[in-house]
């Protein structure tokens, strides 16, 4: 049985992953952070729709 992640949880961990991406020293570290961001975006789309998923990028000023 899976549990629904809260919007606050998704937003908090998306911001942390984005900061990890910005501070990454290697391409592998950047890739790992981006994978976590993509996973959280997918969860946001699944649970709350595309608008919430898109808002994650806006909050962190992510391009793309």
N, CA, C and O atoms as a MOPAC input file, in Angstrom:
PM7 MOZYME 1SCF
protein

 N      0.83500 1    -1.16700 1     0.00000 1
 C      0.00000 1     0.00000 1     0.00000 1
 C      0.88900 1     1.24300 1     0.00000 1
 O      1.80800 1     1.34200 1     0.81300 1
 N      0.62900 1     2.18000 1    -0.89200 1
 C      1.45100 1     3.38300 1    -0.94200 1
 C      0.72700 1     4.53400 1    -0.27000 1
 O     -0.50200 1     4.60400 1    -0.26800 1
 N      1.51200 1     5.43100 1     0.29600 1
 C      0.94400 1     6.59500 1     0.96200 1
 C      1.14800 1     7.81600 1     0.07500 1
 O      2.13800 1     7.92100 1    -0.64900 1
 N      0.21000 1     8.71700 1     0.14600 1
 C      0.27800 1     9.95700 1    -0.61800 1
 C      1.21800 1    10.92300 1     0.09300 1
 O      1.07600 1    11.17100 1     1.29100 1
 N      2.17800 1    11.46600 1    -0.65100 1
 C      3.09900 1    12.44800 1    -0.09300 1
 C      2.40200 1    13.79600 1    -0.00500 1
 O      1.62500 1    14.15500 1    -0.89000 1
 N      2.67400 1    14.53700 1     1.04900 1
 C      2.05400 1    15.85100 1     1.19400 1
 C      2.74400 1    16.85500 1     0.26900 1
 O      3.88800 1    16.65900 1    -0.14100 1
 N      2.03600 1    17.91500 1    -0.04400 1
 C      2.61100 1    18.97600 1    -0.87400 1
 C      3.82500 1    19.59300 1    -0.19000 1
 O      4.82600 1    19.89200 1    -0.84200 1
 N      3.73700 1    19.78200 1     1.11200 1
 C      4.86000 1    20.36400 1     1.86300 1
 C      6.09500 1    19.47700 1     1.78400 1
 O      7.20900 1    19.96700 1     1.60200 1
 N      5.89200 1    18.16900 1     1.92200 1
 C      6.99800 1    17.22600 1     1.83500 1
 C      7.66200 1    17.29900 1     0.46100 1
 O      8.88500 1    17.39700 1     0.36000 1
 N      6.85700 1    17.25000 1    -0.58200 1
 C      7.39000 1    17.29400 1    -1.94500 1
 C      8.15400 1    18.59500 1    -2.17400 1
 O      9.26000 1    18.57600 1    -2.71400 1
 N      7.57900 1    19.71400 1    -1.76900 1
 C      8.22200 1    21.01100 1    -1.96400 1
 C      9.53000 1    21.10700 1    -1.19000 1
 O     10.53500 1    21.57100 1    -1.72800 1
 N      9.52700 1    20.67800 1     0.05700 1
 C     10.72800 1    20.73800 1     0.88900 1
 C     11.86400 1    19.93100 1     0.27300 1
 O     12.98800 1    20.42100 1     0.16600 1
 N     11.57800 1    18.70400 1    -0.13000 1
 C     12.62800 1    17.84800 1    -0.65600 1
 C     13.01400 1    18.22200 1    -2.08800 1
 O     14.13200 1    17.93700 1    -2.51800 1
 N     12.12000 1    18.84500 1    -2.81800 1
 C     12.47300 1    19.36300 1    -4.14500 1
 C     13.47200 1    20.50900 1    -3.98700 1
 O     14.45400 1    20.58500 1    -4.72500 1
 N     13.22400 1    21.39400 1    -3.03300 1
 C     14.15100 1    22.50200 1    -2.78500 1
 C     15.52000 1    21.98200 1    -2.35900 1
 O     16.54700 1    22.49600 1    -2.80100 1
 N     15.53500 1    20.96400 1    -1.49900 1
 C     16.80700 1    20.38000 1    -1.07000 1
 C     17.55400 1    19.74100 1    -2.24100 1
 O     18.77100 1    19.88800 1    -2.35900 1
 N     16.83400 1    19.03800 1    -3.09500 1
 C     17.46500 1    18.41500 1    -4.25900 1
 C     18.01100 1    19.48200 1    -5.20000 1
 O     19.08300 1    19.31300 1    -5.78100 1
 N     17.27500 1    20.58000 1    -5.35200 1
 C     17.73800 1    21.67000 1    -6.21200 1
 C     19.00300 1    22.30800 1    -5.64800 1
 O     19.92100 1    22.62500 1    -6.40300 1
 N     19.06300 1    22.49800 1    -4.34300 1
 C     20.27900 1    23.03500 1    -3.72900 1
 C     21.44900 1    22.07200 1    -3.90600 1
 O     22.57600 1    22.50000 1    -4.15700 1
 N     21.18400 1    20.77900 1    -3.77800 1
 C     22.22700 1    19.78100 1    -4.03600 1
 C     22.72000 1    19.87800 1    -5.47400 1
 O     23.91600 1    19.75600 1    -5.73900 1
 N     21.80100 1    20.09500 1    -6.39000 1
 C     22.15700 1    20.23300 1    -7.80300 1
 C     23.07600 1    21.44900 1    -8.00400 1
 O     24.08100 1    21.37000 1    -8.71100 1
 N     22.71600 1    22.56300 1    -7.37400 1
 C     23.51700 1    23.77900 1    -7.52700 1
 C     24.90000 1    23.64800 1    -6.90300 1
 O     25.86000 1    24.24600 1    -7.38800 1
 N     25.00500 1    22.87300 1    -5.83300 1
 C     26.27200 1    22.74400 1    -5.09900 1
 C     27.10300 1    21.54000 1    -5.52900 1
 O     28.18200 1    21.30800 1    -4.98500 1
 N     26.62300 1    20.79100 1    -6.47500 1
 C     27.30400 1    19.56100 1    -6.89200 1
 C     28.69000 1    19.86900 1    -7.45400 1
 O     28.88400 1    20.83600 1    -8.19000 1
 N     29.64100 1    19.02200 1    -7.08600 1
 C     31.01500 1    19.18500 1    -7.56100 1
 C     31.31200 1    18.34800 1    -8.79700 1
 O     32.24600 1    18.64500 1    -9.54100 1
 N     30.53200 1    17.32000 1    -9.01200 1
 C     30.77500 1    16.43600 1   -10.15300 1
 C     29.49600 1    16.26200 1   -10.96000 1
 O     28.39700 1    16.57300 1   -10.50000 1
 N     29.67000 1    15.76300 1   -12.16000 1
 C     28.50400 1    15.47000 1   -13.00100 1
 C     27.61800 1    14.40100 1   -12.37600 1
 O     26.39500 1    14.46000 1   -12.50200 1
 N     28.22700 1    13.41900 1   -11.69900 1
 C     27.44400 1    12.36900 1   -11.03900 1
 C     26.57200 1    12.93200 1    -9.92500 1
 O     25.42200 1    12.52500 1    -9.76400 1
 N     27.11900 1    13.86700 1    -9.15700 1
 C     26.33400 1    14.48900 1    -8.09300 1
 C     25.17600 1    15.29600 1    -8.68500 1
 O     24.06300 1    15.27100 1    -8.16100 1
 N     25.44400 1    16.00700 1    -9.77400 1
 C     24.37400 1    16.75300 1   -10.45400 1
 C     23.30900 1    15.79300 1   -10.96400 1
 O     22.11300 1    16.04600 1   -10.81500 1
 N     23.73800 1    14.71000 1   -11.55700 1
 C     22.81000 1    13.73200 1   -12.10800 1
 C     21.92600 1    13.13900 1   -11.00600 1
 O     20.71700 1    12.99900 1   -11.18800 1
 N     22.52700 1    12.79200 1    -9.86800 1
 C     21.75400 1    12.22400 1    -8.75600 1
 C     20.72100 1    13.22200 1    -8.23200 1
 O     19.58600 1    12.84600 1    -7.93900 1
 N     21.10700 1    14.47100 1    -8.11700 1
 C     20.16700 1    15.49500 1    -7.65600 1
 C     19.04200 1    15.66700 1    -8.66600 1
 O     17.87800 1    15.79100 1    -8.28400 1
 N     19.37600 1    15.67500 1    -9.93900 1
 C     18.35300 1    15.84800 1   -10.97800 1
 C     17.39400 1    14.65800 1   -11.01400 1
 O     16.20200 1    14.82800 1   -11.27000 1
 N     17.91100 1    13.46200 1   -10.75800 1
 C     17.04200 1    12.28300 1   -10.68500 1
 C     16.04200 1    12.41000 1    -9.53600 1
 O     14.87100 1    12.06600 1    -9.69200 1
 N     16.50300 1    12.90400 1    -8.37800 1
 C     15.58600 1    13.10400 1    -7.25000 1
 C     14.54400 1    14.16300 1    -7.58700 1
 O     13.37000 1    14.01700 1    -7.24500 1
 N     14.97300 1    15.23200 1    -8.25900 1
 C     14.03100 1    16.27800 1    -8.66100 1
 C     12.97600 1    15.70800 1    -9.60900 1
 O     11.78600 1    15.98700 1    -9.46100 1
 N     13.41200 1    14.91900 1   -10.57000 1
 C     12.48300 1    14.32700 1   -11.53800 1
 C     11.50200 1    13.37800 1   -10.83900 1
 O     10.31900 1    13.34500 1   -11.17800 1
 N     11.99200 1    12.62000 1    -9.87700 1
 C     11.12500 1    11.70700 1    -9.14400 1
 C     10.06200 1    12.47400 1    -8.35700 1
 O      8.89600 1    12.07900 1    -8.32600 1
 N     10.47300 1    13.57300 1    -7.72100 1
 C      9.51400 1    14.38700 1    -6.97600 1
 C      8.52500 1    15.07700 1    -7.91000 1
 O      7.35100 1    15.22700 1    -7.57000 1
 N      8.99500 1    15.50100 1    -9.09400 1
 C      8.08300 1    16.08500 1   -10.08800 1
 C      7.04200 1    15.06000 1   -10.52300 1
 O      5.86300 1    15.38300 1   -10.67200 1
 N      7.48300 1    13.83400 1   -10.72300 1
 C      6.56700 1    12.75600 1   -11.12300 1
 C      5.53200 1    12.48800 1   -10.01800 1
 O      4.34500 1    12.32500 1   -10.29900 1
 N      5.99300 1    12.44600 1    -8.77100 1
 C      5.06600 1    12.25600 1    -7.65400 1
 C      4.08200 1    13.41400 1    -7.56700 1
 O      2.89300 1    13.20100 1    -7.32800 1
 N      4.56500 1    14.63500 1    -7.75900 1
 C      3.69200 1    15.81300 1    -7.70500 1
 C      2.62000 1    15.72900 1    -8.79000 1
 O      1.45500 1    16.03900 1    -8.53900 1
 N      3.01100 1    15.30800 1    -9.99800 1
 C      2.03300 1    15.15700 1   -11.08800 1
 C      1.00900 1    14.08200 1   -10.75800 1
 O     -0.18600 1    14.25700 1   -10.99800 1
 N      1.48200 1    12.96800 1   -10.20500 1
 C      0.60200 1    11.84300 1    -9.89800 1
 C     -0.42400 1    12.20900 1    -8.83200 1
 O     -1.61000 1    11.90700 1    -8.97300 1
 N      0.03000 1    12.85200 1    -7.77800 1
 C     -0.85400 1    13.12800 1    -6.64600 1
 C     -1.64900 1    14.41800 1    -6.76600 1
 O     -2.79000 1    14.48800 1    -6.30800 1
 N     -1.04900 1    15.45500 1    -7.38500 1
 C     -1.67400 1    16.78000 1    -7.34300 1
 C     -1.87200 1    17.43800 1    -8.70800 1
 O     -2.44300 1    18.52600 1    -8.78200 1
 N     -1.42000 1    16.81300 1    -9.77400 1
 C     -1.63500 1    17.36200 1   -11.10500 1
 C     -0.45900 1    18.16300 1   -11.63300 1
 O      0.51500 1    18.42600 1   -10.92800 1
 N     -0.58300 1    18.54000 1   -12.89600 1
 C      0.50700 1    19.21600 1   -13.59100 1
 C      0.78000 1    20.61800 1   -13.06200 1
 O      1.92600 1    21.06900 1   -13.06500 1
 N     -0.25600 1    21.30700 1   -12.61000 1
 C     -0.05700 1    22.67200 1   -12.12000 1
 C      0.86700 1    22.70300 1   -10.90800 1
 O      1.75400 1    23.55200 1   -10.82200 1
 N      0.66100 1    21.78600 1    -9.97900 1
 C      1.53700 1    21.74400 1    -8.80200 1
 C      2.94700 1    21.34800 1    -9.20300 1
 O      3.91500 1    21.91700 1    -8.69900 1
 N      3.07700 1    20.39400 1   -10.08900 1
 C      4.39500 1    19.97600 1   -10.54900 1
 C      5.14100 1    21.14300 1   -11.20100 1
 O      6.32700 1    21.35100 1   -10.94300 1
 N      4.44800 1    21.88900 1   -12.03300 1
 C      5.07200 1    23.05300 1   -12.67500 1
 C      5.43800 1    24.12700 1   -11.66500 1
 O      6.42400 1    24.84100 1   -11.84500 1
 N      4.65300 1    24.24600 1   -10.60600 1
 C      4.92600 1    25.27200 1    -9.60400 1
 C      6.21200 1    24.98400 1    -8.83400 1
 O      6.82800 1    25.90800 1    -8.30400 1
 N      6.62900 1    23.71900 1    -8.76200 1
 C      7.89000 1    23.39000 1    -8.09700 1
 C      9.05300 1    24.09700 1    -8.78500 1
 O      9.92900 1    24.66000 1    -8.12700 1
 N      9.05000 1    24.06100 1   -10.09500 1
 C     10.12600 1    24.70300 1   -10.86100 1
 C     10.09200 1    26.21300 1   -10.68000 1
 O     11.13800 1    26.85600 1   -10.59700 1
 N      8.90000 1    26.77300 1   -10.62000 1
 C      8.77000 1    28.22400 1   -10.46200 1
 C      9.28700 1    28.67100 1    -9.09700 1
 O      9.95000 1    29.70200 1    -8.98800 1
 N      8.98600 1    27.90200 1    -8.06600 1
 C      9.41700 1    28.25400 1    -6.71800 1
 C     10.94500 1    28.25700 1    -6.63400 1
 O     11.53200 1    29.11100 1    -5.97000 1
 N     11.57800 1    27.31100 1    -7.30100 1
 C     13.04200 1    27.21500 1    -7.25600 1
 C     13.71100 1    27.94100 1    -8.41600 1
 O     14.93700 1    27.92900 1    -8.52800 1
 N     12.93500 1    28.56100 1    -9.26400 1
 C     13.45200 1    29.27500 1   -10.44000 1
 C     14.27400 1    28.37000 1   -11.35000 1
 O     15.31300 1    28.76800 1   -11.87500 1
 N     13.78600 1    27.14900 1   -11.52300 1
 C     14.44200 1    26.16600 1   -12.38700 1
 C     14.01600 1    26.44900 1   -13.82500 1
 O     12.83700 1    26.65600 1   -14.11000 1
 N     14.99400 1    26.45400 1   -14.71700 1
 C     14.68300 1    26.64700 1   -16.13400 1
 C     14.57400 1    25.28200 1   -16.79300 1
 O     15.37800 1    24.38800 1   -16.52700 1
 N     13.57100 1    25.12400 1   -17.65800 1
 C     13.45800 1    23.88900 1   -18.41600 1
 C     12.37000 1    22.98600 1   -17.98800 1
 O     12.19300 1    21.91500 1   -18.56900 1

